[in-house]
Amino acid sequence: MKFRSRPGPLVGLPLLEDLPDVAGKRVLVRVDYNVPLDHVDGRYTVADDYRIRTSLPTLHWLQERGASVTACSHLGRPEGAPDEEWSMTPVRERLAEICPGVELTDNLRFHPGEKTDSPEFVDELVEGFDAYVNEAFGVAHRAHASVVGPPRRLPSAAGRQLAKEVEVLGGLLTEPRRPFVVVLGGSKVADKLGVLRALAKKADVVAVGGAMAFTFLAALGHNVGASMLDEGRIEECRKLLHSRRTQFLLPTDVVALEPGGRPLGADANGNLADTKVLGADIPDGWQGLDIGPETAAAFTEAIARAGTVFWNGPVGAFEDERFDEGTHLVARAIAQCAGCTVVGGGDSVSAIDHLGLAEQIDFVSTGGGASLSLLEHGDLPALAALRGASNAPSPGRS
């Protein structure tokens, strides 16, 4: 991917071509190699190298131009100190197999200065390097030392994947093909109210599923039984539903679990608990865990007509096969949509991968929280830092 001119969301953002000549230079690349690991026979191995592979175009571009490349990343949640459980060794081994010659530092979060953007840690990070590239969109919403610090010290650029994320996601806010349909799911409504407010100003249809939908149903006066409910957000949901011209699609039926039943397996007697398709009003004790067939039909019909679709979050407890039908129907509808399709968020991506549909999606985002933050705020700490780099183009030259 080479930009001849910068689309609106990329204005002012330095790209790889904006770096000084990197031949013979040392370049630090912030990547997001926070990958899942397998523990087999006493050793860790990389279970899914997708995030490593997405960084390869940037790493290869630098190597082909004679740069000496060192990557840096976090892994897991170490508490600011070395922890063998989160050693980068298995990641380093996999990186060496698919991109020889690139070094990989220790886990960034072994240092307490990473999360606090410590100037001393930034100095330590950039010492001996001539340039910096950010290829870690998944942490672009974090004002951490390795994300916002190096552009204050070195010529810097956005990597290929990060630039593509900004171009695609930013384009949803500026010039989506219409109708623009947003499908949001997941468990916590509080995590997505901000992005809902932002997207409701841009989208033609917003379909809300998952556990977060029950707070919206409660805001409309429905009984939600034992379904997940954020009572403190009911009024905010009510205001959102009544203050926008966007069409909201909420569940009109749900697949619910009987009182005393538990998702993800058998009940206390060892028998699968009963499930039932219920309407938008759920009896006491019953727990809604998936959208029902009527709702799924409404969601998929809206998706089929869309010029642009953005999906983040499953619309049911899809890890339990009794409640996976809604998410699978949404995933298949998006894969078949003739419009521009964008999927973000780990669980949504997992559903797409599980069904073998990834190749049918126009763009799969590598950042869940970062993608939502960009859509909500229109900017990210990492992007602001890159635009402030000494080599960043002025808007007039973009």
C-alpha positions as CSV (number, residue, x, y, z in Angstrom):
1,M,0.0,0.0,0.0
2,K,1.4,3.3,-1.0
3,F,-0.4,6.6,-0.6
4,R,-0.1,9.0,-3.5
5,S,-2.0,11.5,-1.5
6,R,-3.3,11.4,2.0
7,P,-7.1,10.8,2.5
8,G,-8.6,13.1,5.1
9,P,-8.0,11.0,8.2
10,L,-4.3,10.8,7.3
11,V,-3.7,14.5,6.8
12,G,-0.6,15.5,8.7
13,L,0.4,12.0,9.6
14,P,3.9,11.0,8.6
15,L,4.1,7.8,6.6
16,L,7.1,5.6,5.9
17,E,8.0,7.7,2.8
18,D,8.3,10.7,5.1
19,L,11.3,9.2,7.0
20,P,14.8,10.3,6.1
21,D,16.9,7.8,4.2
22,V,17.0,4.7,6.5
23,A,19.9,3.0,4.7
24,G,22.5,2.0,7.4
25,K,20.3,3.5,10.1
26,R,18.8,1.8,13.2
27,V,15.0,2.0,13.3
28,L,12.8,1.2,16.4
29,V,9.4,-0.2,15.5
30,R,6.6,-0.3,18.1
31,V,4.5,-3.4,17.2
32,D,1.6,-5.0,18.9
33,Y,2.7,-8.6,19.4
34,N,0.4,-9.2,22.4
35,V,-0.5,-12.6,20.9
36,P,-2.1,-15.7,22.4
37,L,0.3,-18.3,23.7
38,D,0.0,-22.1,24.0
39,H,1.8,-23.9,26.9
40,V,2.8,-27.4,25.7
41,D,5.4,-29.7,27.2
42,G,6.7,-27.0,29.6
43,R,7.3,-24.3,27.0
44,Y,5.3,-21.5,25.5
45,T,4.6,-21.1,21.8
46,V,2.7,-18.6,19.7
47,A,-0.9,-19.9,19.2
48,D,-1.9,-17.2,16.6
49,D,0.7,-15.1,14.7
50,Y,-1.8,-12.9,12.9
51,R,-0.6,-9.7,14.7
52,I,3.0,-10.6,13.8
53,R,2.2,-11.1,10.2
54,T,0.3,-7.8,9.8
55,S,3.6,-6.0,10.7
56,L,5.6,-7.7,8.0
57,P,5.0,-5.2,5.2
58,T,6.4,-2.4,7.3
59,L,9.4,-4.5,8.6
60,H,10.2,-5.7,5.0
61,W,9.9,-2.1,3.7
62,L,12.6,-1.0,6.2
63,Q,14.8,-4.0,5.7
64,E,14.7,-3.6,1.9
65,R,16.0,0.0,2.2
66,G,18.9,-1.1,4.3
67,A,17.7,-0.3,7.8
68,S,18.7,-2.3,10.9
69,V,15.3,-3.0,12.5
70,T,14.4,-3.6,16.2
71,A,10.8,-4.2,17.3
72,C,9.4,-3.6,20.7
73,S,6.1,-4.7,22.2
74,H,4.2,-5.6,25.3
75,L,2.8,-9.0,26.1
76,G,0.2,-9.8,28.7
77,R,-0.1,-7.9,32.0
78,P,3.1,-7.9,33.9
79,E,3.1,-5.5,36.8
80,G,6.0,-3.3,35.8
81,A,8.7,-5.9,36.6
82,P,10.2,-8.9,34.8
83,D,7.9,-12.0,34.8
84,E,8.9,-15.2,33.1
85,E,5.3,-16.0,32.3
86,W,5.3,-13.0,29.9
87,S,8.7,-13.4,28.4
88,M,9.0,-12.4,24.7
89,T,11.0,-15.5,24.0
90,P,8.2,-17.5,22.1
91,V,7.3,-14.4,20.2
92,R,10.9,-13.7,19.3
93,E,11.3,-17.3,18.1
94,R,8.3,-17.0,15.8
95,L,9.3,-13.6,14.5
96,A,12.8,-15.0,13.6
97,E,11.1,-17.7,11.5
98,I,8.9,-15.4,9.4
99,C,11.1,-12.2,9.4
100,P,14.7,-13.0,9.9
101,G,17.0,-10.2,11.0
102,V,14.6,-8.2,13.1
103,E,15.5,-8.0,16.8
104,L,12.8,-7.9,19.5
105,T,13.4,-6.3,22.9
106,D,12.2,-7.5,26.2
107,N,8.5,-7.0,27.2
108,L,8.0,-3.2,27.4
109,R,5.7,-3.6,30.4
110,F,8.5,-5.1,32.5
111,H,9.4,-1.5,33.0
112,P,7.2,0.7,35.3
113,G,8.0,3.7,33.1
114,E,6.1,2.3,30.1
115,K,2.6,3.0,31.4
116,T,3.5,6.3,33.0
117,D,5.3,7.7,29.9
118,S,8.4,8.2,31.9
119,P,10.8,10.5,30.1
120,E,13.7,8.5,31.5
121,F,12.3,5.3,30.0
122,V,11.7,7.1,26.7
123,D,15.4,8.1,26.6
124,E,16.4,4.5,27.3
125,L,14.1,3.2,24.5
126,V,15.4,5.6,21.8
127,E,19.1,5.5,22.7
128,G,21.1,4.5,19.7
129,F,18.2,4.7,17.2
130,D,17.9,7.1,14.3
131,A,14.1,6.8,13.5
132,Y,10.9,5.4,14.9
133,V,7.8,3.7,13.4
134,N,4.5,3.0,15.1
135,E,2.9,-0.2,13.8
136,A,0.9,-0.9,16.9
137,F,-2.7,0.3,16.3
138,G,-4.0,-1.9,19.1
139,V,-2.3,0.4,21.7
140,A,-2.7,3.6,19.8
141,H,-5.2,4.8,22.4
142,R,-2.7,4.4,25.2
143,A,-0.4,7.4,26.1
144,H,2.4,5.0,27.0
145,A,6.1,5.7,26.7
146,S,6.7,3.6,23.7
147,V,3.6,5.0,21.9
148,V,3.9,8.8,22.4
149,G,7.5,9.2,23.6
150,P,9.7,8.4,20.6
151,P,8.1,10.9,18.2
152,R,9.3,13.7,20.6
153,R,12.9,12.5,20.0
154,L,13.2,11.0,16.6
155,P,11.9,11.3,13.0
156,S,8.8,9.1,13.1
157,A,6.2,7.5,10.9
158,A,3.0,5.4,10.9
159,G,3.5,1.8,9.7
160,R,1.5,0.4,6.9
161,Q,-1.2,-1.3,9.0
162,L,-1.6,1.6,11.4
163,A,-2.0,4.0,8.4
164,K,-4.6,1.6,6.9
165,E,-6.5,1.4,10.2
166,V,-6.7,5.2,10.3
167,E,-7.7,5.5,6.7
168,V,-10.5,2.9,6.9
169,L,-11.9,3.7,10.3
170,G,-11.5,7.5,9.9
171,G,-13.4,7.1,6.6
172,L,-16.4,5.7,8.4
173,L,-16.7,9.1,10.1
174,T,-16.1,11.3,7.0
175,E,-17.4,9.6,3.9
176,P,-19.1,6.2,4.4
177,R,-21.1,4.8,1.5
178,R,-24.7,4.8,2.5
179,P,-26.8,3.4,4.0
180,F,-24.2,3.2,6.8
181,V,-25.1,0.4,9.2
182,V,-23.4,-0.1,12.6
183,V,-23.8,-3.4,14.5
184,L,-22.7,-3.2,18.1
185,G,-22.7,-6.0,20.7
186,G,-20.8,-7.2,23.7
187,S,-21.5,-7.2,27.4
188,K,-21.0,-3.8,28.9
189,V,-23.1,-0.9,27.6
190,A,-20.9,1.6,29.6
191,D,-17.9,0.7,27.4
192,K,-19.7,1.6,24.2
193,L,-22.0,4.5,25.0
194,G,-19.4,7.0,23.8
195,V,-18.9,5.4,20.5
196,L,-22.7,4.9,20.2
197,R,-23.2,8.7,20.6
198,A,-20.6,9.4,18.0
199,L,-21.8,6.8,15.4
200,A,-25.4,7.8,15.9
201,K,-24.5,11.2,14.4
202,K,-23.1,9.4,11.3
203,A,-24.9,6.1,10.8
204,D,-28.3,5.5,9.2
205,V,-29.0,2.4,11.2
206,V,-27.5,1.2,14.5
207,A,-28.3,-2.4,15.5
208,V,-27.6,-3.2,19.2
209,G,-27.3,-6.8,20.4
210,G,-25.5,-8.7,23.0
211,A,-25.9,-8.2,26.8
212,M,-25.7,-4.4,26.3
213,A,-29.0,-4.4,24.5
214,F,-30.9,-5.2,27.7
215,T,-30.1,-1.8,29.2
216,F,-31.6,-0.2,26.1
217,L,-34.7,-2.4,26.3
218,A,-35.1,-1.4,30.0
219,A,-34.9,2.2,28.9
220,L,-37.9,1.6,26.7
221,G,-39.8,0.1,29.7
222,H,-39.3,-3.6,28.9
223,N,-38.8,-6.2,31.6
224,V,-35.5,-7.9,31.1
225,G,-35.7,-10.7,33.7
226,A,-32.3,-11.9,34.9
227,S,-30.5,-10.5,31.9
228,M,-27.4,-8.4,32.3
229,L,-28.5,-4.8,33.2
230,D,-26.6,-1.6,33.9
231,E,-29.2,0.3,35.9
232,G,-27.0,3.3,36.2
233,R,-27.0,3.8,32.4
234,I,-30.7,3.4,31.7
235,E,-31.3,7.1,31.5
236,E,-28.4,7.7,29.2
237,C,-29.7,5.0,26.9
238,R,-33.1,6.5,26.9
239,K,-31.8,9.9,26.0
240,L,-29.7,8.4,23.2
241,L,-32.7,6.5,21.7
242,H,-34.9,9.6,21.7
243,S,-32.3,12.3,20.7
244,R,-31.1,11.0,17.4
245,R,-32.5,10.7,13.9
246,T,-30.7,7.4,13.4
247,Q,-32.8,4.3,13.3
248,F,-32.0,2.0,16.2
249,L,-32.7,-1.7,15.9
250,L,-33.1,-3.4,19.2
251,P,-34.1,-7.0,19.9
252,T,-37.7,-7.8,19.5
253,D,-37.1,-11.4,20.5
254,V,-34.4,-13.2,22.4
255,V,-33.1,-16.7,23.1
256,A,-33.3,-17.0,26.9
257,L,-32.1,-19.4,29.5
258,E,-34.5,-20.8,32.1
259,P,-34.2,-19.8,35.8
260,G,-31.4,-21.6,37.5
261,G,-29.6,-22.5,34.2
262,R,-26.1,-21.5,33.5
263,P,-24.5,-20.6,30.2
264,L,-21.4,-22.5,29.0
265,G,-22.6,-26.0,30.1
266,A,-24.9,-28.1,32.2
267,D,-26.9,-27.1,35.2
268,A,-26.4,-28.4,38.7
269,N,-28.2,-31.7,37.8
270,G,-25.9,-32.4,34.9
271,N,-28.6,-31.7,32.3
272,L,-28.6,-28.9,29.8
273,A,-31.0,-26.2,31.0
274,D,-34.0,-25.3,28.9
275,T,-33.9,-22.4,26.4
276,K,-36.8,-20.6,24.9
277,V,-37.4,-17.9,22.3
278,L,-39.1,-15.0,24.1
279,G,-40.3,-11.6,23.2
280,A,-38.7,-8.3,24.2
281,D,-40.3,-8.7,27.7
282,I,-38.5,-11.4,29.6
283,P,-40.1,-13.1,32.5
284,D,-38.5,-12.9,35.9
285,G,-35.6,-15.4,36.3
286,W,-35.1,-15.9,32.6
287,Q,-31.8,-14.6,31.1
288,G,-31.6,-13.4,27.5
289,L,-28.3,-14.6,25.9
290,D,-28.8,-14.2,22.2
291,I,-31.0,-12.3,19.7
292,G,-34.0,-14.3,18.5
293,P,-34.8,-15.3,14.9
294,E,-37.0,-12.2,14.3
295,T,-34.3,-9.9,15.4
296,A,-31.6,-11.7,13.5
297,A,-33.8,-11.3,10.3
298,A,-34.1,-7.6,10.9
299,F,-30.4,-7.2,11.5
300,T,-29.4,-9.2,8.4
301,E,-31.9,-7.4,6.3
302,A,-30.4,-4.0,7.3
303,I,-26.9,-5.4,6.6
304,A,-27.9,-6.7,3.2
305,R,-29.0,-3.2,2.1
306,A,-25.9,-1.4,3.5
307,G,-23.4,0.5,1.6
308,T,-21.1,0.4,4.6
309,V,-21.2,-2.0,7.6
310,F,-19.1,-1.7,10.8
311,W,-19.4,-4.5,13.3
312,N,-17.9,-4.6,16.8
313,G,-19.0,-7.2,19.4
314,P,-21.0,-10.4,19.3
315,V,-24.8,-10.2,19.5
316,G,-25.0,-13.2,21.9
317,A,-23.0,-15.4,24.2
318,F,-21.6,-17.1,21.1
319,E,-19.0,-19.2,23.1
320,D,-22.0,-21.3,24.1
321,E,-23.4,-23.1,21.0
322,R,-26.9,-22.7,22.3
323,F,-26.5,-18.9,21.9
324,D,-24.3,-18.6,18.8
325,E,-26.9,-18.5,16.1
326,G,-27.4,-14.7,16.1
327,T,-23.7,-13.9,15.9
328,H,-23.2,-16.5,13.2
329,L,-26.1,-15.0,11.1
330,V,-24.7,-11.5,11.5
331,A,-21.2,-12.7,10.5
332,R,-22.5,-14.4,7.4
333,A,-24.7,-11.5,6.4
334,I,-21.7,-9.1,6.6
335,A,-19.5,-11.5,4.6
336,Q,-22.2,-11.5,1.9
337,C,-22.8,-7.8,1.9
338,A,-22.0,-6.1,-1.3
339,G,-21.0,-2.8,0.5
340,C,-17.8,-1.9,2.3
341,T,-17.5,-4.2,5.4
342,V,-15.3,-3.5,8.4
343,V,-15.0,-5.7,11.5
344,G,-13.2,-4.8,14.7
345,G,-12.9,-6.3,18.2
346,G,-11.5,-9.6,19.3
347,D,-14.7,-11.5,19.7
348,S,-16.1,-10.4,16.4
349,V,-12.9,-11.3,14.7
350,S,-12.9,-14.7,16.4
351,A,-16.4,-15.4,15.1
352,I,-15.4,-14.4,11.6
353,D,-12.3,-16.6,11.8
354,H,-14.2,-19.5,13.3
355,L,-16.6,-19.5,10.3
356,G,-13.8,-19.1,7.8
357,L,-15.2,-15.7,6.6
358,A,-12.2,-13.5,7.1
359,E,-11.3,-13.4,3.4
360,Q,-14.7,-12.1,2.6
361,I,-14.4,-9.1,4.9
362,D,-13.0,-5.9,3.3
363,F,-11.1,-4.8,6.4
364,V,-10.5,-6.6,9.8
365,S,-9.2,-4.2,12.4
366,T,-6.3,-5.2,14.7
367,G,-7.5,-2.9,17.5
368,G,-10.7,-3.4,19.5
369,G,-10.4,-0.6,22.1
370,A,-8.3,1.6,19.7
371,S,-10.9,1.3,16.9
372,L,-13.7,2.3,19.2
373,S,-11.7,5.2,20.7
374,L,-10.8,6.5,17.2
375,L,-14.5,6.4,16.2
376,E,-15.6,8.1,19.4
377,H,-13.0,10.8,19.6
378,G,-11.7,11.2,16.0
379,D,-8.1,11.0,17.2
380,L,-5.7,8.9,19.3
381,P,-2.7,9.7,21.4
382,A,-0.4,7.8,19.1
383,L,-1.6,9.8,16.0
384,A,-1.3,13.1,17.8
385,A,2.3,12.2,18.8
386,L,3.2,11.2,15.2
387,R,1.8,14.4,13.8
388,G,4.1,16.3,16.2
389,A,7.2,14.6,14.9
390,S,9.9,16.8,13.3
391,N,9.4,15.2,9.9
392,A,5.6,15.2,9.9
393,P,4.1,16.9,6.8
394,S,2.1,20.1,7.3
395,P,-1.6,19.7,6.3
396,G,-0.9,21.8,3.2
397,R,1.8,19.3,2.0
398,S,-0.2,16.1,2.8
